[in-house]
């Protein structure tokens, strides 16, 4: 049991380091397309966490599943807000005489 937990913790820590390295190397021009991709991944996270919270195998699973749903929803809503704001920057503004 403890051996499996250690392996999972090592994988998690390595994933954090790899994720940090990948994210810091992204140029600003690719931020918006990658944000849209991460929103899709967060959508999958929401579905998985709703399943975990809904099954309710243990109280801990329900609490962690509910927290995961909340955090993933914040990520999705924030990502869409940022993406929308970035796309607004590319729209043409009407001239003074137009409307």
Helices and strands as residue ranges (DSSP letters): H 2-24, G 28-30, H 31-55, H 59-88
